[in-house]
Amino acid sequence: MSDTVNLYDAKTQLSRLVDRAAAGEDIIIARAGKPIVRLVPIEPVGPRMPGLLKGLIVPDALFDPLTEDEATHWE
């Protein structure tokens, strides 16, 4: 269930609203009764997995100099 909060009230209660969102509650912030943003918790990022790119082959052509046409796009 989501709770709608007016923008003015959200400014005065931001810490409380963030705590509620972090606990899993969906908070909608509205301006003049019109919903404008949703305050939701971010998904936790898991630990990095070493070796995910093991076996990836980078072609030698990747290191070739740019052609004149390609180089003009970088100037």
PQR file of N, CA, C, O and H, with PARSE charges and radii, in Angstrom:
ATOM      1  N   MET A   1       0.846  -1.174   0.000 -0.4000 1.5000
ATOM      2  CA  MET A   1       0.000   0.000   0.000 -0.0000 2.0000
ATOM      3  C   MET A   1       0.893   1.240   0.000  0.5500 1.7000
ATOM      4  O   MET A   1       1.925   1.259   0.671 -0.5500 1.4000
ATOM      5  N   SER A   2       0.511   2.259  -0.735 -0.4000 1.5000
ATOM      6  CA  SER A   2       1.312   3.477  -0.785 -0.0000 2.0000
ATOM      7  C   SER A   2       0.581   4.601  -0.055  0.5500 1.7000
ATOM      8  O   SER A   2      -0.646   4.617   0.046 -0.5500 1.4000
ATOM      9  H   SER A   2      -0.327   2.244  -1.280  0.4000 1.0000
ATOM     10  N   ASP A   3       1.373   5.529   0.446 -0.4000 1.5000
ATOM     11  CA  ASP A   3       0.855   6.682   1.167 -0.0000 2.0000
ATOM     12  C   ASP A   3       1.218   7.920   0.362  0.5500 1.7000
ATOM     13  O   ASP A   3       2.363   8.061  -0.067 -0.5500 1.4000
ATOM     14  H   ASP A   3       2.370   5.516   0.364  0.4000 1.0000
ATOM     15  N   THR A   4       0.263   8.817   0.149 -0.4000 1.5000
ATOM     16  CA  THR A   4       0.515  10.044  -0.588 -0.0000 2.0000
ATOM     17  C   THR A   4       0.712  11.190   0.393  0.5500 1.7000
ATOM     18  O   THR A   4      -0.094  11.395   1.301 -0.5500 1.4000
ATOM     19  H   THR A   4      -0.667   8.703   0.498  0.4000 1.0000
ATOM     20  N   VAL A   5       1.808  11.941   0.194 -0.4000 1.5000
ATOM     21  CA  VAL A   5       2.155  13.047   1.081 -0.0000 2.0000
ATOM     22  C   VAL A   5       2.335  14.292   0.227  0.5500 1.7000
ATOM     23  O   VAL A   5       2.940  14.239  -0.844 -0.5500 1.4000
ATOM     24  H   VAL A   5       2.463  11.774  -0.543  0.4000 1.0000
ATOM     25  N   ASN A   6       1.804  15.417   0.708 -0.4000 1.5000
ATOM     26  CA  ASN A   6       1.960  16.680   0.012 -0.0000 2.0000
ATOM     27  C   ASN A   6       3.427  17.116   0.083  0.5500 1.7000
ATOM     28  O   ASN A   6       4.109  16.838   1.069 -0.5500 1.4000
ATOM     29  H   ASN A   6       1.313  15.461   1.578  0.4000 1.0000
ATOM     30  N   LEU A   7       3.905  17.789  -0.946 -0.4000 1.5000
ATOM     31  CA  LEU A   7       5.304  18.203  -1.031 -0.0000 2.0000
ATOM     32  C   LEU A   7       5.725  19.040   0.172  0.5500 1.7000
ATOM     33  O   LEU A   7       6.813  18.835   0.711 -0.5500 1.4000
ATOM     34  H   LEU A   7       3.351  18.015  -1.747  0.4000 1.0000
ATOM     35  N   TYR A   8       4.897  19.964   0.596 -0.4000 1.5000
ATOM     36  CA  TYR A   8       5.232  20.803   1.761 -0.0000 2.0000
ATOM     37  C   TYR A   8       5.431  19.937   2.999  0.5500 1.7000
ATOM     38  O   TYR A   8       6.395  20.121   3.742 -0.5500 1.4000
ATOM     39  H   TYR A   8       4.014  20.131   0.159  0.4000 1.0000
ATOM     40  N   ASP A   9       4.525  19.000   3.219 -0.4000 1.5000
ATOM     41  CA  ASP A   9       4.651  18.109   4.372 -0.0000 2.0000
ATOM     42  C   ASP A   9       5.866  17.198   4.232  0.5500 1.7000
ATOM     43  O   ASP A   9       6.524  16.882   5.224 -0.5500 1.4000
ATOM     44  H   ASP A   9       3.742  18.850   2.616  0.4000 1.0000
ATOM     45  N   ALA A  10       6.165  16.778   3.011 -0.4000 1.5000
ATOM     46  CA  ALA A  10       7.316  15.908   2.780 -0.0000 2.0000
ATOM     47  C   ALA A  10       8.613  16.618   3.154  0.5500 1.7000
ATOM     48  O   ALA A  10       9.535  15.997   3.684 -0.5500 1.4000
ATOM     49  H   ALA A  10       5.631  17.035   2.205  0.4000 1.0000
ATOM     50  N   LYS A  11       8.685  17.929   2.876 -0.4000 1.5000
ATOM     51  CA  LYS A  11       9.889  18.679   3.218 -0.0000 2.0000
ATOM     52  C   LYS A  11      10.091  18.723   4.726  0.5500 1.7000
ATOM     53  O   LYS A  11      11.226  18.669   5.201 -0.5500 1.4000
ATOM     54  H   LYS A  11       7.936  18.433   2.446  0.4000 1.0000
ATOM     55  N   THR A  12       9.024  18.818   5.468 -0.4000 1.5000
ATOM     56  CA  THR A  12       9.154  18.912   6.920 -0.0000 2.0000
ATOM     57  C   THR A  12       9.324  17.543   7.573  0.5500 1.7000
ATOM     58  O   THR A  12       9.764  17.461   8.720 -0.5500 1.4000
ATOM     59  H   THR A  12       8.102  18.861   5.083  0.4000 1.0000
ATOM     60  N   GLN A  13       8.983  16.466   6.859 -0.4000 1.5000
ATOM     61  CA  GLN A  13       9.042  15.117   7.419 -0.0000 2.0000
ATOM     62  C   GLN A  13       9.984  14.202   6.648  0.5500 1.7000
ATOM     63  O   GLN A  13       9.833  12.982   6.710 -0.5500 1.4000
ATOM     64  H   GLN A  13       8.626  16.534   5.927  0.4000 1.0000
ATOM     65  N   LEU A  14      10.946  14.755   5.927 -0.4000 1.5000
ATOM     66  CA  LEU A  14      11.760  13.958   5.027 -0.0000 2.0000
ATOM     67  C   LEU A  14      12.446  12.781   5.721  0.5500 1.7000
ATOM     68  O   LEU A  14      12.408  11.661   5.211 -0.5500 1.4000
ATOM     69  H   LEU A  14      11.069  15.746   5.876  0.4000 1.0000
ATOM     70  N   SER A  15      13.065  13.016   6.861 -0.4000 1.5000
ATOM     71  CA  SER A  15      13.759  11.924   7.557 -0.0000 2.0000
ATOM     72  C   SER A  15      12.804  10.791   7.896  0.5500 1.7000
ATOM     73  O   SER A  15      13.137   9.620   7.716 -0.5500 1.4000
ATOM     74  H   SER A  15      13.096  13.926   7.274  0.4000 1.0000
ATOM     75  N   ARG A  16      11.639  11.130   8.378 -0.4000 1.5000
ATOM     76  CA  ARG A  16      10.640  10.117   8.727 -0.0000 2.0000
ATOM     77  C   ARG A  16      10.167   9.351   7.491  0.5500 1.7000
ATOM     78  O   ARG A  16       9.989   8.134   7.533 -0.5500 1.4000
ATOM     79  H   ARG A  16      11.368  12.081   8.525  0.4000 1.0000
ATOM     80  N   LEU A  17       9.966  10.078   6.396 -0.4000 1.5000
ATOM     81  CA  LEU A  17       9.519   9.434   5.160 -0.0000 2.0000
ATOM     82  C   LEU A  17      10.593   8.510   4.591  0.5500 1.7000
ATOM     83  O   LEU A  17      10.282   7.437   4.074 -0.5500 1.4000
ATOM     84  H   LEU A  17      10.110  11.067   6.362  0.4000 1.0000
ATOM     85  N   VAL A  18      11.844   8.923   4.684 -0.4000 1.5000
ATOM     86  CA  VAL A  18      12.945   8.080   4.209 -0.0000 2.0000
ATOM     87  C   VAL A  18      13.009   6.802   5.042  0.5500 1.7000
ATOM     88  O   VAL A  18      13.198   5.714   4.498 -0.5500 1.4000
ATOM     89  H   VAL A  18      12.096   9.795   5.104  0.4000 1.0000
ATOM     90  N   ASP A  19      12.854   6.931   6.341 -0.4000 1.5000
ATOM     91  CA  ASP A  19      12.856   5.740   7.206 -0.0000 2.0000
ATOM     92  C   ASP A  19      11.726   4.792   6.831  0.5500 1.7000
ATOM     93  O   ASP A  19      11.917   3.577   6.795 -0.5500 1.4000
ATOM     94  H   ASP A  19      12.701   7.815   6.783  0.4000 1.0000
ATOM     95  N   ARG A  20      10.553   5.343   6.552 -0.4000 1.5000
ATOM     96  CA  ARG A  20       9.404   4.504   6.170 -0.0000 2.0000
ATOM     97  C   ARG A  20       9.663   3.820   4.831  0.5500 1.7000
ATOM     98  O   ARG A  20       9.346   2.643   4.660 -0.5500 1.4000
ATOM     99  H   ARG A  20      10.397   6.330   6.581  0.4000 1.0000
ATOM    100  N   ALA A  21      10.244   4.563   3.876 -0.4000 1.5000
ATOM    101  CA  ALA A  21      10.542   3.976   2.567 -0.0000 2.0000
ATOM    102  C   ALA A  21      11.604   2.891   2.706  0.5500 1.7000
ATOM    103  O   ALA A  21      11.505   1.843   2.068 -0.5500 1.4000
ATOM    104  H   ALA A  21      10.502   5.519   4.015  0.4000 1.0000
ATOM    105  N   ALA A  22      12.616   3.132   3.533 -0.4000 1.5000
ATOM    106  CA  ALA A  22      13.674   2.143   3.740 -0.0000 2.0000
ATOM    107  C   ALA A  22      13.117   0.867   4.363  0.5500 1.7000
ATOM    108  O   ALA A  22      13.661  -0.219   4.160 -0.5500 1.4000
ATOM    109  H   ALA A  22      12.697   3.984   4.052  0.4000 1.0000
ATOM    110  N   ALA A  23      12.029   1.001   5.121 -0.4000 1.5000
ATOM    111  CA  ALA A  23      11.391  -0.161   5.736 -0.0000 2.0000
ATOM    112  C   ALA A  23      10.494  -0.905   4.748  0.5500 1.7000
ATOM    113  O   ALA A  23       9.888  -1.920   5.093 -0.5500 1.4000
ATOM    114  H   ALA A  23      11.586   1.883   5.286  0.4000 1.0000
ATOM    115  N   GLY A  24      10.411  -0.389   3.504 -0.4000 1.5000
ATOM    116  CA  GLY A  24       9.646  -1.081   2.475 -0.0000 2.0000
ATOM    117  C   GLY A  24       8.345  -0.427   2.080  0.5500 1.7000
ATOM    118  O   GLY A  24       7.638  -0.936   1.210 -0.5500 1.4000
ATOM    119  H   GLY A  24      10.903   0.435   3.224  0.4000 1.0000
ATOM    120  N   GLU A  25       8.014   0.680   2.694 -0.4000 1.5000
ATOM    121  CA  GLU A  25       6.761   1.358   2.367 -0.0000 2.0000
ATOM    122  C   GLU A  25       6.940   2.205   1.114  0.5500 1.7000
ATOM    123  O   GLU A  25       8.002   2.787   0.896 -0.5500 1.4000
ATOM    124  H   GLU A  25       8.587   1.094   3.400  0.4000 1.0000
ATOM    125  N   ASP A  26       5.910   2.269   0.302 -0.4000 1.5000
ATOM    126  CA  ASP A  26       5.915   3.054  -0.932 -0.0000 2.0000
ATOM    127  C   ASP A  26       5.294   4.415  -0.623  0.5500 1.7000
ATOM    128  O   ASP A  26       4.116   4.496  -0.276 -0.5500 1.4000
ATOM    129  H   ASP A  26       5.047   1.796   0.479  0.4000 1.0000
ATOM    130  N   ILE A  27       6.087   5.489  -0.748 -0.4000 1.5000
ATOM    131  CA  ILE A  27       5.626   6.836  -0.433 -0.0000 2.0000
ATOM    132  C   ILE A  27       5.529   7.625  -1.732  0.5500 1.7000
ATOM    133  O   ILE A  27       6.491   7.687  -2.498 -0.5500 1.4000
ATOM    134  H   ILE A  27       7.044   5.423  -1.029  0.4000 1.0000
ATOM    135  N   ILE A  28       4.371   8.226  -1.980 -0.4000 1.5000
ATOM    136  CA  ILE A  28       4.175   9.071  -3.162 -0.0000 2.0000
ATOM    137  C   ILE A  28       4.120  10.517  -2.690  0.5500 1.7000
ATOM    138  O   ILE A  28       3.378  10.850  -1.766 -0.5500 1.4000
ATOM    139  H   ILE A  28       3.590   8.175  -1.358  0.4000 1.0000
ATOM    140  N   ILE A  29       4.910  11.372  -3.329 -0.4000 1.5000
ATOM    141  CA  ILE A  29       4.917  12.792  -3.003 -0.0000 2.0000
ATOM    142  C   ILE A  29       4.160  13.526  -4.101  0.5500 1.7000
ATOM    143  O   ILE A  29       4.421  13.347  -5.290 -0.5500 1.4000
ATOM    144  H   ILE A  29       5.513  11.101  -4.079  0.4000 1.0000
ATOM    145  N   ALA A  30       3.206  14.366  -3.665 -0.4000 1.5000
ATOM    146  CA  ALA A  30       2.325  15.056  -4.603 -0.0000 2.0000
ATOM    147  C   ALA A  30       2.460  16.567  -4.458  0.5500 1.7000
ATOM    148  O   ALA A  30       2.762  17.083  -3.381 -0.5500 1.4000
ATOM    149  H   ALA A  30       2.994  14.512  -2.698  0.4000 1.0000
ATOM    150  N   ARG A  31       2.232  17.253  -5.555 -0.4000 1.5000
ATOM    151  CA  ARG A  31       2.177  18.724  -5.556 -0.0000 2.0000
ATOM    152  C   ARG A  31       0.763  19.099  -5.964  0.5500 1.7000
ATOM    153  O   ARG A  31       0.303  18.736  -7.047 -0.5500 1.4000
ATOM    154  H   ARG A  31       1.986  16.834  -6.429  0.4000 1.0000
ATOM    155  N   ALA A  32       0.077  19.825  -5.096 -0.4000 1.5000
ATOM    156  CA  ALA A  32      -1.319  20.233  -5.328 -0.0000 2.0000
ATOM    157  C   ALA A  32      -2.198  19.015  -5.617  0.5500 1.7000
ATOM    158  O   ALA A  32      -3.100  19.071  -6.453 -0.5500 1.4000
ATOM    159  H   ALA A  32       0.451  20.120  -4.217  0.4000 1.0000
ATOM    160  N   GLY A  33      -1.924  17.926  -4.919 -0.4000 1.5000
ATOM    161  CA  GLY A  33      -2.733  16.718  -5.075 -0.0000 2.0000
ATOM    162  C   GLY A  33      -2.364  15.851  -6.265  0.5500 1.7000
ATOM    163  O   GLY A  33      -2.925  14.768  -6.432 -0.5500 1.4000
ATOM    164  H   GLY A  33      -1.191  17.880  -4.240  0.4000 1.0000
ATOM    165  N   LYS A  34      -1.433  16.302  -7.096 -0.4000 1.5000
ATOM    166  CA  LYS A  34      -1.031  15.535  -8.275 -0.0000 2.0000
ATOM    167  C   LYS A  34       0.280  14.805  -7.968  0.5500 1.7000
ATOM    168  O   LYS A  34       1.282  15.458  -7.674 -0.5500 1.4000
ATOM    169  H   LYS A  34      -0.977  17.182  -6.960  0.4000 1.0000
ATOM    170  N   PRO A  35       0.301  13.471  -8.028 -0.5600 1.5000
ATOM    171  CA  PRO A  35       1.524  12.722  -7.741  0.2800 2.0000
ATOM    172  C   PRO A  35       2.657  13.128  -8.689  0.5500 1.7000
ATOM    173  O   PRO A  35       2.472  13.211  -9.903 -0.5500 1.4000
ATOM    174  N   ILE A  36       3.844  13.379  -8.098 -0.4000 1.5000
ATOM    175  CA  ILE A  36       4.977  13.770  -8.937 -0.0000 2.0000
ATOM    176  C   ILE A  36       6.171  12.825  -8.805  0.5500 1.7000
ATOM    177  O   ILE A  36       6.896  12.622  -9.779 -0.5500 1.4000
ATOM    178  H   ILE A  36       3.994  13.311  -7.111  0.4000 1.0000
ATOM    179  N   VAL A  37       6.391  12.240  -7.619 -0.4000 1.5000
ATOM    180  CA  VAL A  37       7.503  11.305  -7.440 -0.0000 2.0000
ATOM    181  C   VAL A  37       7.108  10.203  -6.474  0.5500 1.7000
ATOM    182  O   VAL A  37       6.151  10.327  -5.710 -0.5500 1.4000
ATOM    183  H   VAL A  37       5.802  12.405  -6.828  0.4000 1.0000
ATOM    184  N   ARG A  38       7.875   9.119  -6.530 -0.4000 1.5000
ATOM    185  CA  ARG A  38       7.661   7.991  -5.613 -0.0000 2.0000
ATOM    186  C   ARG A  38       8.962   7.770  -4.847  0.5500 1.7000
ATOM    187  O   ARG A  38      10.037   7.703  -5.443 -0.5500 1.4000
ATOM    188  H   ARG A  38       8.652   9.018  -7.151  0.4000 1.0000
ATOM    189  N   LEU A  39       8.858   7.658  -3.540 -0.4000 1.5000
ATOM    190  CA  LEU A  39      10.003   7.404  -2.680 -0.0000 2.0000
ATOM    191  C   LEU A  39       9.962   5.934  -2.299  0.5500 1.7000
ATOM    192  O   LEU A  39       9.076   5.489  -1.570 -0.5500 1.4000
ATOM    193  H   LEU A  39       7.985   7.713  -3.056  0.4000 1.0000
ATOM    194  N   VAL A  40      10.938   5.188  -2.807 -0.4000 1.5000
ATOM    195  CA  VAL A  40      10.998   3.745  -2.552 -0.0000 2.0000
ATOM    196  C   VAL A  40      12.435   3.377  -2.197  0.5500 1.7000
ATOM    197  O   VAL A  40      13.365   4.095  -2.567 -0.5500 1.4000
ATOM    198  H   VAL A  40      11.658   5.549  -3.400  0.4000 1.0000
ATOM    199  N   PRO A  41      12.629   2.267  -1.484 -0.5600 1.5000
ATOM    200  CA  PRO A  41      14.001   1.865  -1.154  0.2800 2.0000
ATOM    201  C   PRO A  41      14.725   1.364  -2.400  0.5500 1.7000
ATOM    202  O   PRO A  41      14.105   0.820  -3.314 -0.5500 1.4000
ATOM    203  N   ILE A  42      16.043   1.553  -2.426 -0.4000 1.5000
ATOM    204  CA  ILE A  42      16.817   1.021  -3.537 -0.0000 2.0000
ATOM    205  C   ILE A  42      17.135  -0.440  -3.257  0.5500 1.7000
ATOM    206  O   ILE A  42      17.206  -0.871  -2.107 -0.5500 1.4000
ATOM    207  H   ILE A  42      16.546   1.994  -1.683  0.4000 1.0000
ATOM    208  N   GLU A  43      17.320  -1.177  -4.319 -0.4000 1.5000
ATOM    209  CA  GLU A  43      17.650  -2.597  -4.185 -0.0000 2.0000
ATOM    210  C   GLU A  43      19.104  -2.724  -3.731  0.5500 1.7000
ATOM    211  O   GLU A  43      19.979  -2.055  -4.280 -0.5500 1.4000
ATOM    212  H   GLU A  43      17.262  -0.826  -5.254  0.4000 1.0000
ATOM    213  N   PRO A  44      19.369  -3.560  -2.751 -0.5600 1.5000
ATOM    214  CA  PRO A  44      20.758  -3.732  -2.327  0.2800 2.0000
ATOM    215  C   PRO A  44      21.592  -4.362  -3.434  0.5500 1.7000
ATOM    216  O   PRO A  44      21.126  -5.233  -4.169 -0.5500 1.4000
ATOM    217  N   VAL A  45      22.815  -3.908  -3.534 -0.4000 1.5000
ATOM    218  CA  VAL A  45      23.734  -4.429  -4.541 -0.0000 2.0000
ATOM    219  C   VAL A  45      24.545  -5.535  -3.888  0.5500 1.7000
ATOM    220  O   VAL A  45      25.127  -5.352  -2.819 -0.5500 1.4000
ATOM    221  H   VAL A  45      23.193  -3.200  -2.937  0.4000 1.0000
ATOM    222  N   GLY A  46      24.572  -6.666  -4.538 -0.4000 1.5000
ATOM    223  CA  GLY A  46      25.317  -7.795  -4.003 -0.0000 2.0000
ATOM    224  C   GLY A  46      26.809  -7.618  -4.183  0.5500 1.7000
ATOM    225  O   GLY A  46      27.249  -6.690  -4.861 -0.5500 1.4000
ATOM    226  H   GLY A  46      24.098  -6.815  -5.406  0.4000 1.0000
ATOM    227  N   PRO A  47      27.583  -8.491  -3.586 -0.5600 1.5000
ATOM    228  CA  PRO A  47      29.039  -8.394  -3.721  0.2800 2.0000
ATOM    229  C   PRO A  47      29.476  -8.682  -5.156  0.5500 1.7000
ATOM    230  O   PRO A  47      28.805  -9.408  -5.889 -0.5500 1.4000
ATOM    231  N   ARG A  48      30.594  -8.109  -5.536 -0.4000 1.5000
ATOM    232  CA  ARG A  48      31.133  -8.351  -6.876 -0.0000 2.0000
ATOM    233  C   ARG A  48      31.586  -9.791  -6.984  0.5500 1.7000
ATOM    234  O   ARG A  48      32.095 -10.373  -6.026 -0.5500 1.4000
ATOM    235  H   ARG A  48      31.139  -7.519  -4.940  0.4000 1.0000
ATOM    236  N   MET A  49      31.396 -10.352  -8.153 -0.4000 1.5000
ATOM    237  CA  MET A  49      31.775 -11.737  -8.401 -0.0000 2.0000
ATOM    238  C   MET A  49      33.047 -11.765  -9.249  0.5500 1.7000
ATOM    239  O   MET A  49      32.985 -11.509 -10.451 -0.5500 1.4000
ATOM    240  H   MET A  49      30.982  -9.879  -8.932  0.4000 1.0000
ATOM    241  N   PRO A  50      34.194 -12.069  -8.647 -0.5600 1.5000
ATOM    242  CA  PRO A  50      35.430 -12.138  -9.424  0.2800 2.0000
ATOM    243  C   PRO A  50      35.335 -13.209 -10.513  0.5500 1.7000
ATOM    244  O   PRO A  50      34.756 -14.275 -10.303 -0.5500 1.4000
ATOM    245  N   GLY A  51      35.899 -12.914 -11.654 -0.4000 1.5000
ATOM    246  CA  GLY A  51      35.967 -13.901 -12.720 -0.0000 2.0000
ATOM    247  C   GLY A  51      34.776 -13.912 -13.664  0.5500 1.7000
ATOM    248  O   GLY A  51      34.681 -14.798 -14.514 -0.5500 1.4000
ATOM    249  H   GLY A  51      36.369 -12.047 -11.825  0.4000 1.0000
ATOM    250  N   LEU A  52      33.857 -12.946 -13.538 -0.4000 1.5000
ATOM    251  CA  LEU A  52      32.692 -12.953 -14.422 -0.0000 2.0000
ATOM    252  C   LEU A  52      33.080 -12.788 -15.893  0.5500 1.7000
ATOM    253  O   LEU A  52      32.383 -13.284 -16.778 -0.5500 1.4000
ATOM    254  H   LEU A  52      33.934 -12.226 -12.848  0.4000 1.0000
ATOM    255  N   LEU A  53      34.186 -12.096 -16.153 -0.4000 1.5000
ATOM    256  CA  LEU A  53      34.613 -11.876 -17.537 -0.0000 2.0000
ATOM    257  C   LEU A  53      35.735 -12.817 -17.949  0.5500 1.7000
ATOM    258  O   LEU A  53      36.379 -12.608 -18.978 -0.5500 1.4000
ATOM    259  H   LEU A  53      34.752 -11.693 -15.434  0.4000 1.0000
ATOM    260  N   LYS A  54      35.969 -13.850 -17.151 -0.4000 1.5000
ATOM    261  CA  LYS A  54      37.024 -14.801 -17.476 -0.0000 2.0000
ATOM    262  C   LYS A  54      36.727 -15.450 -18.827  0.5500 1.7000
ATOM    263  O   LYS A  54      35.607 -15.890 -19.087 -0.5500 1.4000
ATOM    264  H   LYS A  54      35.446 -14.019 -16.315  0.4000 1.0000
ATOM    265  N   GLY A  55      37.721 -15.498 -19.657 -0.4000 1.5000
ATOM    266  CA  GLY A  55      37.548 -16.093 -20.973 -0.0000 2.0000
ATOM    267  C   GLY A  55      37.109 -15.095 -22.035  0.5500 1.7000
ATOM    268  O   GLY A  55      37.012 -15.447 -23.211 -0.5500 1.4000
ATOM    269  H   GLY A  55      38.631 -15.141 -19.447  0.4000 1.0000
ATOM    270  N   LEU A  56      36.842 -13.850 -21.636 -0.4000 1.5000
ATOM    271  CA  LEU A  56      36.455 -12.827 -22.601 -0.0000 2.0000
ATOM    272  C   LEU A  56      37.646 -12.522 -23.490  0.5500 1.7000
ATOM    273  O   LEU A  56      38.743 -12.264 -22.996 -0.5500 1.4000
ATOM    274  H   LEU A  56      36.921 -13.564 -20.681  0.4000 1.0000
ATOM    275  N   ILE A  57      37.439 -12.549 -24.777 -0.4000 1.5000
ATOM    276  CA  ILE A  57      38.508 -12.293 -25.733 -0.0000 2.0000
ATOM    277  C   ILE A  57      38.292 -10.917 -26.347  0.5500 1.7000
ATOM    278  O   ILE A  57      37.244 -10.643 -26.931 -0.5500 1.4000
ATOM    279  H   ILE A  57      36.548 -12.759 -25.178  0.4000 1.0000
ATOM    280  N   VAL A  58      39.297 -10.057 -26.209 -0.4000 1.5000
ATOM    281  CA  VAL A  58      39.245  -8.722 -26.793 -0.0000 2.0000
ATOM    282  C   VAL A  58      39.975  -8.795 -28.126  0.5500 1.7000
ATOM    283  O   VAL A  58      41.153  -9.148 -28.169 -0.5500 1.4000
ATOM    284  H   VAL A  58      40.148 -10.280 -25.735  0.4000 1.0000
ATOM    285  N   PRO A  59      39.280  -8.461 -29.223 -0.5600 1.5000
ATOM    286  CA  PRO A  59      39.938  -8.562 -30.529  0.2800 2.0000
ATOM    287  C   PRO A  59      41.062  -7.530 -30.658  0.5500 1.7000
ATOM    288  O   PRO A  59      40.952  -6.415 -30.148 -0.5500 1.4000
ATOM    289  N   ASP A  60      42.124  -7.907 -31.331 -0.4000 1.5000
ATOM    290  CA  ASP A  60      43.263  -7.010 -31.533 -0.0000 2.0000
ATOM    291  C   ASP A  60      42.857  -5.750 -32.293  0.5500 1.7000
ATOM    292  O   ASP A  60      43.478  -4.701 -32.124 -0.5500 1.4000
ATOM    293  H   ASP A  60      42.214  -8.813 -31.745  0.4000 1.0000
ATOM    294  N   ALA A  61      41.828  -5.842 -33.123 -0.4000 1.5000
ATOM    295  CA  ALA A  61      41.381  -4.693 -33.914 -0.0000 2.0000
ATOM    296  C   ALA A  61      40.901  -3.553 -33.015  0.5500 1.7000
ATOM    297  O   ALA A  61      40.835  -2.404 -33.453 -0.5500 1.4000
ATOM    298  H   ALA A  61      41.324  -6.694 -33.260  0.4000 1.0000
ATOM    299  N   LEU A  62      40.571  -3.860 -31.783 -0.4000 1.5000
ATOM    300  CA  LEU A  62      40.125  -2.830 -30.857 -0.0000 2.0000
ATOM    301  C   LEU A  62      41.224  -1.793 -30.625  0.5500 1.7000
ATOM    302  O   LEU A  62      40.934  -0.630 -30.344 -0.5500 1.4000
ATOM    303  H   LEU A  62      40.624  -4.793 -31.428  0.4000 1.0000
ATOM    304  N   PHE A  63      42.470  -2.209 -30.742 -0.4000 1.5000
ATOM    305  CA  PHE A  63      43.597  -1.332 -30.468 -0.0000 2.0000
ATOM    306  C   PHE A  63      44.190  -0.712 -31.728  0.5500 1.7000
ATOM    307  O   PHE A  63      45.205  -0.020 -31.647 -0.5500 1.4000
ATOM    308  H   PHE A  63      42.706  -3.154 -30.971  0.4000 1.0000
ATOM    309  N   ASP A  64      43.586  -0.943 -32.885 -0.4000 1.5000
ATOM    310  CA  ASP A  64      44.057  -0.335 -34.128 -0.0000 2.0000
ATOM    311  C   ASP A  64      43.804   1.165 -34.094  0.5500 1.7000
ATOM    312  O   ASP A  64      42.839   1.615 -33.476 -0.5500 1.4000
ATOM    313  H   ASP A  64      42.762  -1.505 -32.951  0.4000 1.0000
ATOM    314  N   PRO A  65      44.661   1.947 -34.754 -0.5600 1.5000
ATOM    315  CA  PRO A  65      44.422   3.396 -34.820  0.2800 2.0000
ATOM    316  C   PRO A  65      43.104   3.697 -35.526  0.5500 1.7000
ATOM    317  O   PRO A  65      42.646   2.929 -36.371 -0.5500 1.4000
ATOM    318  N   LEU A  66      42.507   4.825 -35.163 -0.4000 1.5000
ATOM    319  CA  LEU A  66      41.256   5.233 -35.795 -0.0000 2.0000
ATOM    320  C   LEU A  66      41.512   5.666 -37.234  0.5500 1.7000
ATOM    321  O   LEU A  66      42.586   6.173 -37.560 -0.5500 1.4000
ATOM    322  H   LEU A  66      42.880   5.449 -34.476  0.4000 1.0000
ATOM    323  N   THR A  67      40.522   5.463 -38.083 -0.4000 1.5000
ATOM    324  CA  THR A  67      40.613   5.986 -39.442 -0.0000 2.0000
ATOM    325  C   THR A  67      40.416   7.495 -39.360  0.5500 1.7000
ATOM    326  O   THR A  67      39.962   8.015 -38.341 -0.5500 1.4000
ATOM    327  H   THR A  67      39.650   5.051 -37.818  0.4000 1.0000
ATOM    328  N   GLU A  68      40.762   8.200 -40.446 -0.4000 1.5000
ATOM    329  CA  GLU A  68      40.590   9.661 -40.443 -0.0000 2.0000
ATOM    330  C   GLU A  68      39.133  10.031 -40.213  0.5500 1.7000
ATOM    331  O   GLU A  68      38.840  10.988 -39.496 -0.5500 1.4000
ATOM    332  H   GLU A  68      41.130   7.778 -41.274  0.4000 1.0000
ATOM    333  N   ASP A  69      38.222   9.284 -40.814 -0.4000 1.5000
ATOM    334  CA  ASP A  69      36.787   9.576 -40.659 -0.0000 2.0000
ATOM    335  C   ASP A  69      36.353   9.404 -39.203  0.5500 1.7000
ATOM    336  O   ASP A  69      35.599  10.223 -38.678 -0.5500 1.4000
ATOM    337  H   ASP A  69      38.460   8.507 -41.397  0.4000 1.0000
ATOM    338  N   GLU A  70      36.828   8.342 -38.553 -0.4000 1.5000
ATOM    339  CA  GLU A  70      36.487   8.110 -37.145 -0.0000 2.0000
ATOM    340  C   GLU A  70      37.109   9.176 -36.247  0.5500 1.7000
ATOM    341  O   GLU A  70      36.488   9.625 -35.284 -0.5500 1.4000
ATOM    342  H   GLU A  70      37.441   7.677 -38.979  0.4000 1.0000
ATOM    343  N   ALA A  71      38.340   9.578 -36.568 -0.4000 1.5000
ATOM    344  CA  ALA A  71      39.033  10.557 -35.750 -0.0000 2.0000
ATOM    345  C   ALA A  71      38.359  11.919 -35.781  0.5500 1.7000
ATOM    346  O   ALA A  71      38.402  12.648 -34.791 -0.5500 1.4000
ATOM    347  H   ALA A  71      38.845   9.214 -37.351  0.4000 1.0000
ATOM    348  N   THR A  72      37.737  12.276 -36.901 -0.4000 1.5000
ATOM    349  CA  THR A  72      37.073  13.572 -36.979 -0.0000 2.0000
ATOM    350  C   THR A  72      35.891  13.673 -36.011  0.5500 1.7000
ATOM    351  O   THR A  72      35.538  14.768 -35.574 -0.5500 1.4000
ATOM    352  H   THR A  72      37.703  11.684 -37.706  0.4000 1.0000
ATOM    353  N   HIS A  73      35.290  12.547 -35.682 -0.4000 1.5000
ATOM    354  CA  HIS A  73      34.175  12.555 -34.723 -0.0000 2.0000
ATOM    355  C   HIS A  73      34.638  12.791 -33.296  0.5500 1.7000
ATOM    356  O   HIS A  73      33.827  13.122 -32.431 -0.5500 1.4000
ATOM    357  H   HIS A  73      35.577  11.658 -36.038  0.4000 1.0000
ATOM    358  N   TRP A  74      35.932  12.626 -33.035 -0.4000 1.5000
ATOM    359  CA  TRP A  74      36.474  12.806 -31.698 -0.0000 2.0000
ATOM    360  C   TRP A  74      37.109  14.176 -31.490  0.5500 1.7000
ATOM    361  O   TRP A  74      37.551  14.495 -30.386 -0.5500 1.4000
ATOM    362  H   TRP A  74      36.591  12.357 -33.738  0.4000 1.0000
ATOM    363  N   GLU A  75      37.155  14.975 -32.530 -0.4000 1.5000
ATOM    364  CA  GLU A  75      37.802  16.291 -32.406 -0.0000 2.0000
ATOM    365  C   GLU A  75      36.829  17.327 -31.921  0.5500 1.7000
ATOM    366  O   GLU A  75      37.196  18.490 -31.758 -0.5500 1.4000
ATOM    367  H   GLU A  75      36.796  14.716 -33.427  0.4000 1.0000
TER
END
